[in-house]
């Protein structure tokens, strides 16, 4: 992660470089990037166009000078506040910060340059651990007396891992060595694995940013831990264009909430949902599916990612997020099948419905209430499936993945596990009563949390945690299918996670 910082410097609008003000730029934990300008002498405010009431304004670009480097704040929202009677503060919230934007011939980066970045390189907090491929190799030679005679470290340049071309942007995973051999007493050699975006067709920086966010979210989904952008560096055709090999990359900070250090925790590979090894043969296809399915199942993915990026959320909120995601997923994938039709519309409306209408019309009550009841019973031949039915449908749909043999044929839910498997899925598939207990418990807790939030629910944290793990695994399985991860890989993932995490074992006493 980019460290917390506070920097004081001079700030000005591109059109008025002579009118500079002092301001402090800061980026703190759980806060967004913000610039506070002391404009008591009314230097900057008169140069801006203000919305009604004169408290809010916008600026496409503000230049600054901090630490001897020229920086740029782009797409800024500005708010004016008074401190006491005379002091005026301008609070600037930029969309992004560009660091080191001074080029030769006194030229600065401007708005028109945003579509001219040739290449972006992005480091993430856990991409190294997820890929787990090392271009470094260390060998030592031991003498007959057991002493180290020689240590040889070699670095092999590995080819980029292609992620495909999306919106005319070429995406790949790159490897680069970082070393310091300036001292004869020590050596520091390491490597970075990052995301590279090559922009050959002047795509917008916004398109680049969206793909970076998509890849970050994909990593978080795969590792089941919050992934953060550590750094973003960009090459621009204005960077020292006479000496392309010596170009200084521009550092970019997108103005997102800086999360706490606890959110940087990365699961050990054994606890990740899927690793690079699991998907390396189909990674390009799977990531393209991620882009497509994130759009199709936007809310479903969002609910899961909320839990991942906010590990401090109460268990109740996490549970509700996943259950709601499963409901929405069922509605989107079972269109035309998300209602139970007890009889045909003609049979109902020409039969039972007429009897019900007759009772309603002849019963002594207000006309408004009669119309209300008549509208309610008009379509009772078909009713929306409830949560219990939806969960049962979803579990039945993914049941073929729990078959121990290599036959991918979807079997009935009762035949999917062998008797030696003691996982929750084994128990609820072998015993219909166990499945009913599980579904009943999920529905009971969900309904009470939503309908009766003030009512005390008889449930211990451990059981709620177990239920959360179980419904999360069901949702993850559905999404892995949507991403077209291979059947054998999904089976292995389910088996591994069933052993690694808590599962529901029934209502606690």
C-alpha positions in Angstrom: 0.0 0.0 0.0 1.0 3.6 -0.5 2.0 4.8 2.9 0.1 7.5 4.8 1.4 11.0 4.1 0.9 14.7 4.7 2.7 17.1 2.4 2.6 20.9 2.4 3.2 22.8 -0.8 2.2 25.5 -3.2 -0.9 25.1 -5.4 -2.2 26.9 -8.5 -4.6 26.7 -11.5 -3.0 26.1 -14.9 -4.4 29.4 -16.2 -3.0 31.5 -13.3 0.4 30.1 -12.4 1.2 33.5 -10.7 -1.5 33.1 -8.1 -0.3 30.4 -5.7 -1.6 29.4 -2.3 -0.3 27.1 0.4 -2.1 23.9 1.1 -1.7 20.5 2.8 -2.2 17.2 0.9 -2.9 14.2 3.0 -3.8 10.5 2.7 -4.7 8.8 6.0 -6.1 5.4 7.0 -9.8 4.9 6.2 -9.8 8.3 4.5 -9.6 9.5 0.9 -7.0 11.8 -0.6 -7.7 15.4 0.3 -6.1 18.8 -0.1 -6.9 21.6 2.4 -6.0 25.1 1.1 -5.8 28.2 3.3 -7.6 30.8 1.1 -8.1 33.5 3.7 -6.7 36.2 1.3 -9.2 35.2 -1.3 -6.6 34.2 -3.9 -7.9 31.1 -5.5 -11.7 31.2 -4.8 -12.4 34.2 -7.2 -10.8 32.2 -10.1 -13.3 29.3 -9.8 -16.9 29.0 -11.0 -19.1 28.3 -8.0 -22.5 26.5 -7.8 -25.5 28.3 -6.3 -24.9 29.5 -2.7 -21.2 29.7 -3.5 -20.0 26.7 -1.4 -19.1 24.1 -4.1 -17.0 24.3 -7.2 -15.1 22.0 -9.6 -11.7 22.2 -11.3 -10.4 19.9 -14.0 -6.8 20.3 -13.0 -4.8 21.9 -10.1 -1.0 21.9 -10.2 1.1 21.7 -7.0 4.7 21.8 -5.9 5.6 19.4 -3.1 9.0 17.9 -2.2 10.5 19.7 -5.2 8.2 17.8 -7.6 5.4 19.0 -9.7 2.1 17.1 -9.1 -1.3 17.3 -10.6 -4.8 16.8 -9.1 -7.4 15.9 -11.7 -11.2 16.2 -11.7 -11.4 18.0 -8.3 -14.5 18.7 -6.3 -14.0 21.8 -4.1 -15.9 22.8 -1.0 -15.5 26.2 0.7 -15.8 26.4 4.5 -15.3 29.2 7.0 -13.2 28.7 10.1 -14.2 31.4 12.6 -15.0 34.8 11.2 -12.1 35.5 8.8 -10.4 32.2 7.9 -11.5 30.5 4.7 -10.6 26.9 3.9 -11.0 25.2 0.5 -11.3 21.4 0.7 -10.3 19.7 -2.6 -11.2 16.1 -3.3 -9.5 15.0 -6.5 -10.3 11.9 -8.5 -6.6 11.1 -9.0 -3.1 12.4 -8.2 -0.2 12.4 -10.7 3.2 12.7 -9.1 6.2 14.0 -11.1 4.5 15.5 -14.1 7.2 18.0 -15.1 8.6 17.3 -18.6 11.3 19.0 -20.7 10.8 22.5 -22.1 8.7 23.5 -19.0 5.8 21.3 -20.2 3.3 19.8 -17.7 0.8 17.0 -18.1 -2.6 18.4 -19.1 -6.1 17.1 -19.6 -5.6 16.2 -23.2 -2.7 13.9 -22.2 -4.8 11.5 -20.2 -5.5 9.3 -23.3 -1.8 9.2 -24.3 -0.4 6.9 -21.6 1.5 4.1 -23.4 1.9 1.7 -20.6 0.7 1.2 -17.0 2.4 -1.1 -14.5 0.5 -1.9 -11.3 1.6 -3.7 -8.2 -0.9 -5.5 -5.9 -0.5 -6.6 -2.3 -0.8 -10.3 -3.0 -0.2 -11.0 -6.7 3.3 -12.4 -5.9 1.8 -14.9 -3.4 -1.1 -15.8 -5.8 1.2 -16.5 -8.8 4.0 -18.0 -6.8 6.4 -18.3 -9.7 10.0 -17.2 -8.9 12.4 -16.1 -11.6 15.2 -16.3 -9.0 17.3 -19.5 -8.5 19.8 -19.9 -5.7 22.4 -22.7 -5.6 25.1 -23.2 -3.1 28.3 -25.4 -3.3 29.3 -27.1 -0.1 32.8 -28.4 0.6 33.6 -31.8 2.0 34.0 -30.2 5.4 30.5 -28.8 5.2 31.5 -25.2 4.6 29.8 -23.0 1.9 32.3 -22.6 -1.0 30.0 -20.7 -3.4 26.5 -19.2 -3.5 25.2 -18.5 -7.0 22.0 -16.5 -7.6 20.6 -16.3 -11.1 17.6 -14.4 -12.4 15.8 -15.7 -15.5 13.6 -13.2 -17.4 10.2 -14.9 -17.6 7.7 -14.1 -20.4 4.6 -12.1 -19.5 1.5 -14.1 -18.7 -1.2 -13.0 -21.2 -4.6 -11.9 -19.9 -6.0 -10.9 -23.2 -7.1 -7.8 -25.1 -10.0 -5.9 -23.6 -11.3 -2.6 -25.0 -8.1 -2.4 -27.2 -5.9 -2.7 -24.1 -3.4 -5.5 -23.9 -3.2 -7.0 -20.4 -0.6 -9.3 -19.0 1.2 -10.2 -15.8 4.9 -9.2 -15.8 8.0 -10.1 -13.8 10.8 -7.6 -13.0 13.9 -7.8 -10.8 14.7 -5.3 -8.0 18.3 -5.4 -6.8 20.8 -3.4 -5.0 24.5 -4.5 -5.4 26.1 -1.2 -4.5 27.8 -2.7 -1.5 30.4 -5.5 -1.4 29.2 -6.5 2.1 25.5 -7.2 1.2 23.2 -7.8 -1.7 19.5 -7.2 -1.9 17.8 -9.1 -4.7 14.0 -9.6 -5.1 11.4 -9.5 -7.8 8.0 -8.0 -8.4 5.0 -9.5 -10.2 2.5 -7.0 -11.4 -0.2 -6.2 -14.0 0.9 -4.5 -17.2 -1.5 -2.6 -19.5 -0.2 -1.6 -22.9 -2.2 1.2 -24.6 -1.5 1.3 -28.3 -4.7 3.0 -29.4 -5.0 6.0 -27.1 -7.7 4.4 -24.9 -8.8 6.6 -22.0 -7.1 6.5 -18.6 -10.6 5.8 -17.2 -10.7 2.5 -19.2 -7.3 1.6 -17.9 -8.4 2.3 -14.3 -11.6 0.2 -14.7 -9.5 -2.8 -15.8 -7.1 -2.3 -12.9 -10.0 -2.3 -10.5 -11.5 -5.4 -12.2 -8.2 -7.3 -11.9 -7.9 -6.2 -8.2 -11.4 -7.5 -7.5 -10.6 -10.8 -9.4 -7.5 -11.2 -7.2 -9.6 -10.6 -4.0 -12.2 -13.1 -5.2 -9.4 -15.7 -5.9 -7.5 -15.2 -2.7 -10.6 -14.5 -0.6 -8.7 -11.6 1.0 -8.7 -7.9 0.5 -6.2 -7.0 -2.3 -4.9 -3.5 -2.5 -3.2 -1.5 -5.2 0.3 -0.9 -3.9 1.5 1.4 -6.7 0.7 2.6 -10.2 3.4 3.8 -12.6 2.7 5.1 -16.1 4.8 5.8 -19.2 3.8 8.7 -21.3 5.0 9.8 -24.8 5.8 13.2 -23.3 8.3 11.7 -20.7 11.7 12.8 -22.0 10.8 11.7 -25.5 14.3 12.4 -26.8 15.6 9.8 -24.5 13.0 7.0 -24.3 15.2 4.6 -22.3 15.6 7.2 -19.5 11.9 8.1 -19.1 10.8 8.7 -15.6 7.5 7.0 -14.9 4.6 9.0 -13.5 3.2 7.7 -10.3 -0.6 7.7 -10.1 -2.7 7.6 -6.9 -6.4 6.9 -7.5 -8.5 8.5 -4.8 -10.0 5.5 -3.0 -10.5 5.1 0.7 -7.2 4.0 2.2 -8.0 0.9 4.2 -6.5 -0.1 7.5 -3.4 -2.2 7.6 -5.5 -5.2 8.9 -7.2 -5.2 5.5 -3.8 -6.0 3.8 -3.8 -9.5 5.3 -3.2 -12.2 2.7 -4.4 -15.7 3.1 -1.8 -18.5 2.9 -2.1 -20.2 -0.5 -3.8 -23.2 1.1 -6.7 -21.0 2.2 -7.1 -19.2 -1.1 -10.2 -20.0 -3.1 -8.2 -20.7 -6.3 -4.5 -20.0 -7.2 -2.8 -19.3 -10.4 -1.9 -23.0 -10.7 -5.6 -23.8 -10.6 -6.4 -21.6 -13.6 -3.1 -21.1 -15.5 -4.3 -23.0 -18.6 -7.5 -21.0 -18.9 -6.6 -17.7 -17.2 -7.3 -15.6 -20.3 -10.7 -17.1 -20.8 -11.6 -17.0 -17.1 -10.6 -13.3 -16.7 -12.6 -12.4 -19.8 -15.6 -14.3 -18.2 -14.9 -12.3 -15.0 -15.4 -9.0 -16.9 -18.5 -10.2 -18.6 -20.1 -11.9 -15.6 -19.3 -9.0 -13.2 -21.5 -6.9 -15.5 -24.3 -9.6 -15.7 -24.3 -10.5 -11.9 -23.2 -7.1 -10.7 -25.0 -7.1 -7.3 -24.2 -10.8 -6.7 -20.4 -10.2 -7.0 -20.8 -6.9 -5.1 -22.3 -8.6 -2.0 -19.5 -11.1 -1.9 -16.8 -8.4 -2.4 -18.2 -6.3 0.4 -17.6 -9.1 2.8 -14.0 -9.6 1.5 -13.1 -5.9 1.6 -14.7 -5.4 5.0 -13.5 -8.2 7.3 -14.5 -6.2 10.3 -18.3 -6.4 9.4 -20.6 -8.0 11.9 -21.3 -11.6 11.1 -25.0 -10.8 10.8 -24.3 -8.3 7.9 -22.0 -10.8 6.2 -24.6 -13.5 6.4 -27.4 -11.3 5.0 -25.1 -10.2 2.1 -24.4 -13.7 1.0 -28.0 -14.9 1.4 -29.3 -11.9 -0.6 -26.7 -12.6 -3.3 -27.9 -16.2 -3.6 -31.5 -15.0 -3.9 -30.6 -12.5 -6.7 -28.4 -15.2 -8.4 -31.4 -17.5 -8.5 -33.7 -14.9 -9.9 -31.2 -14.1 -12.7 -30.4 -17.6 -13.6 -33.9 -19.1 -13.2 -35.9 -16.6 -15.3 -39.2 -18.2 -16.1 -38.6 -20.8 -13.4 -38.5 -18.6 -10.2 -42.3 -19.1 -9.6 -44.3 -22.1 -8.6 -47.2 -22.7 -10.9 -49.9 -24.8 -9.2 -52.3 -24.9 -12.1 -52.8 -23.2 -15.5 -54.0 -19.6 -15.6 -57.2 -20.5 -17.4 -58.1 -23.3 -15.0 -57.5 -21.1 -12.0 -59.2 -17.9 -13.2 -62.3 -19.8 -14.6 -62.6 -21.9 -11.5 -61.3 -21.2 -8.0 -60.8 -17.5 -8.7 -64.5 -17.0 -9.5 -65.5 -18.7 -6.2 -63.0 -16.5 -4.3 -64.3 -13.3 -6.0 -67.9 -14.3 -5.1 -67.0 -14.6 -1.4 -65.1 -11.3 -1.5 -67.9 -9.4 -3.2 -70.6 -10.7 -1.0 -68.8 -10.3 2.3 -69.7 -7.1 4.2 -66.6 -4.9 4.1 -65.4 -1.6 2.6 -65.1 -1.4 -1.2 -61.4 -0.4 -1.1 -60.6 -3.6 0.9 -62.6 -5.7 -1.6 -60.6 -4.3 -4.5 -57.4 -5.0 -2.6 -58.3 -8.6 -1.9 -59.6 -9.2 -5.5 -56.2 -8.0 -6.9 -54.3 -10.2 -4.4 -56.1 -13.5 -5.3 -56.2 -12.8 -9.0 -52.9 -14.5 -9.7 -52.6 -17.0 -6.9 -52.2 -19.9 -9.4 -48.5 -18.9 -9.6 -46.5 -17.6 -6.6 -42.9 -16.4 -6.3 -40.5 -19.0 -4.9 -39.4 -18.3 -1.3 -35.8 -18.4 0.0 -36.1 -22.0 1.0 -37.2 -23.1 -2.5 -34.4 -20.9 -4.1 -31.7 -22.4 -2.0 -32.9 -25.9 -2.7 -32.8 -25.2 -6.4 -29.3 -23.8 -6.2 -28.0 -26.7 -4.2 -29.6 -29.2 -6.6 -28.1 -27.4 -9.6 -24.5 -27.7 -8.2 -24.9 -31.1 -6.7 -23.1 -32.9 -9.6 -19.9 -31.2 -8.4 -19.9 -33.2 -5.2 -19.8 -36.6 -7.0 -16.6 -38.4 -5.9 -16.2 -40.3 -9.2 -15.3 -38.8 -12.6 -18.8 -39.0 -14.0 -20.0 -35.4 -14.5 -23.6 -36.5 -15.1 -25.9 -34.6 -12.8 -27.4 -37.0 -10.3 -30.1 -36.6 -7.8 -29.0 -34.8 -4.7 -29.3 -37.9 -2.5 -26.6 -39.8 -4.4 -23.8 -37.3 -4.6 -21.5 -38.3 -1.7 -19.9 -41.5 -0.4 -20.6 -42.4 3.2 -17.0 -41.6 4.3 -17.3 -37.9 3.6 -18.4 -36.1 6.8 -18.8 -32.6 5.3 -22.0 -30.7 5.5 -22.7 -31.3 1.9 -22.4 -35.0 2.5 -24.8 -35.0 5.4 -27.5 -32.8 3.8 -27.3 -34.8 0.5 -27.6 -38.2 2.1 -30.3 -37.2 4.5 -33.3 -35.1 3.4 -34.1 -34.2 7.0 -30.6 -32.7 7.4 -31.1 -30.6 4.3 -34.5 -29.4 5.5 -33.0 -28.5 8.9 -30.2 -26.5 7.2 -32.6 -24.6 4.9 -35.0 -24.0 7.8 -32.2 -22.6 9.9 -30.9 -20.2 7.2 -34.5 -19.0 6.4 -35.3 -18.5 10.1 -32.2 -16.4 10.8 -32.5 -14.4 7.6 -36.2 -13.6 8.2 -35.6 -12.6 11.8 -32.7 -10.4 11.0 -34.7 -8.5 8.4 -38.3 -8.6 9.6 -37.7 -8.6 13.4 -34.3 -6.8 13.8 -35.1 -6.0 17.5 -36.0 -9.6 18.3 -33.3 -11.6 20.1 -32.4 -14.6 17.9 -31.4 -17.8 19.6 -28.1 -18.3 17.8 -24.5 -18.4 19.0 -21.7 -16.7 17.1 -20.1 -20.0 16.2 -23.2 -21.4 14.6 -23.7 -18.1 12.6 -20.0 -18.3 11.5 -20.5 -21.9 10.4 -23.6 -21.0 8.5 -21.8 -18.0 6.9 -19.0 -20.3 5.7 -21.4 -22.8 4.2 -23.6 -20.3 2.3 -20.5 -18.5 1.1 -19.1 -21.7 -0.3 -22.4 -22.4 -2.1 -22.2 -18.9 -3.7 -18.5 -19.3 -4.6 -19.3 -22.6 -6.3 -22.0 -21.0 -8.4 -19.7 -18.2 -9.5 -16.8 -20.6 -10.3 -19.3 -22.3 -12.6 -20.1 -19.0 -14.3 -16.4 -18.2 -14.8 -16.1 -21.6 -16.5 -13.5 -23.0 -14.1 -13.0 -26.6 -15.0 -15.2 -29.2 -13.2 -12.2 -31.1 -11.7 -10.8 -27.8 -10.4 -14.1 -26.8 -8.7 -14.4 -30.3 -7.2 -10.9 -30.0 -5.7 -11.6 -26.5 -4.4 -14.8 -27.6 -2.7 -13.1 -30.6 -1.1 -10.2 -28.5 0.1 -12.4 -25.7 1.5 -14.7 -28.2 3.2 -11.7 -29.4 5.2 -10.2 -26.0 5.8 -13.1 -24.0 7.1 -16.0 -24.2 9.5 -19.3 -25.8 8.4 -22.7 -25.9 10.0 -23.3 -28.9 12.2 -26.8 -28.2 13.3 -28.4 -25.8 15.8 -26.3 -25.2 18.9 -27.8 -25.8 22.3 
